[in-house]
């Protein structure tokens, strides 16, 4: 789902950078020192999951984890996504530097939406919470895929076909990510439920 250099028009890339900078600033302000270890862990998970990808023209298909990142990090999710994308870009040339702002918005905003939705269910019974997390995660991937298709379409008619293929290719990813998130939430709920129900999480979305 990484957009490469040269795909987006300059104005679109600059606008995405400006919006991404604002989101990153907000994420940094909301992140507390005690949250940093959790941010580091989720950044690593996002980084590794996105490394296994299938190239698709100027983009790629792979696990994203925006829903899970948003559920566990709240406002700090955008910071984790941005750092993961930056490292992938610099170390492995996954995605372009000129498209970093667009890539961050494409995955960071769905992460926020997923976390905001899930917070309504954080103290619900386990089954309800797991189902809500799976739905939030799957929806986050769907939103990110729609964002990818829209951004590719802005690149011009040459990318219309790729945009349609990319959108269709992420349908199975929606299902896989929902299952992954459900499994992780079930595990965390057993071994360390306070990561979901207590502490800093309660204040994340105020």
C-alpha positions as CSV (number, residue, x, y, z in Angstrom):
1,X,0.0,0.0,0.0
2,X,3.0,2.3,-0.2
3,X,2.8,4.9,-3.0
4,X,6.0,5.4,-4.8
5,X,7.8,8.6,-5.9
6,X,6.5,10.3,-9.0
7,X,2.9,9.1,-8.7
8,X,1.2,12.0,-7.0
9,X,1.1,15.5,-8.5
10,X,3.3,18.0,-6.7
11,X,0.4,19.9,-5.3
12,X,-1.2,16.8,-3.9
13,X,2.0,15.6,-2.4
14,X,2.6,18.9,-0.7
15,X,-1.0,19.1,0.6
16,X,-0.6,15.6,2.1
17,X,2.6,16.6,3.7
18,X,1.0,19.6,5.3
19,X,-1.9,17.6,6.6
20,X,0.4,14.9,7.8
21,X,2.5,17.4,9.7
22,X,-0.5,18.6,11.5
23,X,-1.6,15.1,12.4
24,X,1.9,14.2,13.6
25,X,2.1,17.3,15.7
26,X,-1.2,16.4,17.4
27,X,0.0,12.8,17.9
28,X,3.2,14.0,19.5
29,X,1.4,16.4,21.9
30,X,-0.9,13.6,23.0
31,X,1.9,11.0,23.5
32,X,3.2,10.8,27.1
33,X,6.6,9.6,28.2
34,X,5.0,6.4,29.8
35,X,3.4,5.6,26.4
36,X,6.7,5.4,24.5
37,X,7.5,1.7,25.2
38,X,4.1,0.7,23.8
39,X,4.6,3.1,20.8
40,X,8.0,1.5,20.1
41,X,6.5,-2.1,20.2
42,X,3.6,-1.2,17.9
43,X,5.9,0.7,15.5
44,X,8.0,-2.4,15.3
45,X,5.0,-4.6,14.7
46,X,3.7,-2.2,12.0
47,X,7.2,-2.0,10.4
48,X,7.7,-5.8,10.2
49,X,4.1,-6.6,9.1
50,X,4.4,-4.2,6.2
51,X,7.7,-5.6,5.0
52,X,6.1,-8.7,3.6
53,X,4.3,-7.3,0.6
54,X,3.2,-8.1,-3.0
55,X,4.3,-5.4,-5.5
56,X,1.4,-4.0,-7.6
57,X,2.5,-1.4,-10.1
58,X,3.4,1.8,-8.2
59,X,2.0,0.4,-5.0
60,X,1.8,-2.9,-3.0
61,X,-0.5,-5.2,-1.1
62,X,0.5,-6.3,2.4
63,X,-0.7,-6.5,6.0
64,X,-1.2,-3.0,7.4
65,X,-2.3,-3.2,11.1
66,X,-3.7,0.3,11.3
67,X,-6.7,-0.9,13.2
68,X,-4.7,-2.8,15.8
69,X,-2.2,0.1,16.2
70,X,-5.1,2.6,16.7
71,X,-6.8,0.3,19.2
72,X,-3.7,-0.1,21.4
73,X,-2.2,3.4,21.0
74,X,-5.0,5.9,20.5
75,X,-3.7,9.3,19.5
76,X,-0.1,7.9,19.5
77,X,-1.1,5.7,16.5
78,X,-0.2,8.3,13.9
79,X,3.3,8.7,15.4
80,X,3.9,4.9,15.2
81,X,2.6,4.7,11.6
82,X,4.7,7.7,10.5
83,X,7.9,6.3,12.1
84,X,7.3,2.9,10.6
85,X,6.7,4.3,7.1
86,X,9.8,6.6,7.4
87,X,12.1,3.7,8.4
88,X,10.7,1.5,5.6
89,X,11.2,4.3,3.1
90,X,14.8,5.1,4.2
91,X,16.0,1.5,4.7
92,X,14.1,-0.5,2.1
93,X,12.8,2.1,-0.4
94,X,9.2,1.0,0.3
95,X,7.2,4.1,-0.7
96,X,8.7,7.4,-1.8
97,X,9.9,10.3,0.3
98,X,7.7,12.6,-1.7
99,X,4.7,10.4,-1.0
100,X,5.5,9.9,2.7
101,X,2.9,12.4,3.8
102,X,0.2,10.7,1.7
103,X,1.2,7.3,2.9
104,X,1.1,8.4,6.5
105,X,-2.4,9.9,6.1
106,X,-3.6,6.9,4.2
107,X,-2.7,4.6,7.1
108,X,-2.6,6.9,10.1
109,X,-6.1,8.4,9.8
110,X,-7.8,5.0,9.6
111,X,-5.8,4.0,12.7
112,X,-7.3,6.9,14.6
113,X,-10.8,6.1,13.4
114,X,-10.4,2.5,14.5
115,X,-9.2,3.5,17.9
116,X,-12.0,6.1,18.4
117,X,-14.6,3.5,17.5
118,X,-13.1,0.8,19.7
119,X,-12.9,3.0,22.8
120,X,-16.7,2.7,23.1
121,X,-16.3,-1.0,23.7
122,X,-13.1,-1.2,25.8
123,X,-14.9,-2.2,28.9
124,X,-17.5,-4.5,27.2
125,X,-17.5,-8.3,27.7
126,X,-14.7,-10.1,26.0
127,X,-16.6,-11.4,23.0
128,X,-18.2,-8.0,22.3
129,X,-14.8,-6.3,22.6
130,X,-13.1,-8.8,20.3
131,X,-15.9,-8.5,17.7
132,X,-15.7,-4.7,17.9
133,X,-11.9,-4.8,17.5
134,X,-12.2,-7.1,14.5
135,X,-14.8,-4.8,12.8
136,X,-12.8,-1.7,13.5
137,X,-9.6,-3.3,12.1
138,X,-11.3,-4.6,9.0
139,X,-12.9,-1.2,8.4
140,X,-9.6,0.6,8.9
141,X,-8.1,-1.5,6.1
142,X,-11.1,-0.8,3.8
143,X,-10.8,3.0,4.5
144,X,-7.1,2.9,3.8
145,X,-7.6,1.0,0.6
146,X,-10.2,3.5,-0.6
147,X,-7.7,6.3,0.3
148,X,-5.1,4.5,-1.8
149,X,-7.4,4.2,-4.8
150,X,-8.3,7.9,-4.5
151,X,-4.7,9.0,-4.3
152,X,-3.7,6.8,-7.2
153,X,-6.5,8.2,-9.3
154,X,-5.2,11.7,-8.5
155,X,-2.0,10.7,-10.2
156,X,-3.8,10.7,-13.6
157,X,-5.6,8.4,-16.0
158,X,-2.6,6.1,-16.2
159,X,-3.2,5.0,-12.7
160,X,-7.0,4.4,-12.9
161,X,-6.6,0.8,-13.7
162,X,-4.1,0.2,-10.9
163,X,-6.4,2.0,-8.4
164,X,-9.2,-0.4,-9.2
165,X,-7.0,-3.4,-8.9
166,X,-5.5,-2.2,-5.6
167,X,-8.9,-1.7,-4.2
168,X,-10.0,-5.2,-5.1
169,X,-6.7,-6.7,-4.0
170,X,-7.2,-5.5,-0.4
171,X,-10.6,-7.2,0.1
172,X,-8.9,-10.4,1.5
173,X,-6.6,-8.2,3.6
174,X,-9.7,-6.8,5.3
175,X,-10.6,-10.3,6.4
176,X,-7.1,-11.3,7.4
177,X,-6.6,-8.1,9.5
178,X,-9.9,-8.6,11.3
179,X,-8.9,-12.1,12.3
180,X,-5.4,-11.0,13.4
181,X,-6.8,-8.2,15.5
182,X,-9.4,-10.5,17.1
183,X,-6.6,-13.0,18.0
184,X,-4.4,-10.3,19.4
185,X,-7.2,-8.8,21.5
186,X,-8.2,-12.2,22.8
187,X,-4.6,-12.9,23.9
188,X,-4.0,-9.4,25.4
189,X,-7.3,-9.7,27.2
190,X,-6.1,-12.8,28.9
191,X,-2.5,-11.9,29.8
192,X,-2.6,-8.1,30.2
193,X,-6.2,-6.7,29.9
194,X,-5.1,-3.3,31.4
195,X,-3.5,-2.5,28.1
196,X,-7.0,-2.2,26.7
197,X,-9.2,-1.3,29.6
198,X,-7.1,0.8,32.1
199,X,-4.5,3.4,32.5
200,X,-3.6,5.9,29.8
201,X,-6.0,4.4,27.3
202,X,-9.0,6.0,29.1
203,X,-7.7,9.5,28.5
204,X,-6.5,8.8,24.9
205,X,-9.5,10.2,23.0
206,X,-10.5,13.1,25.2
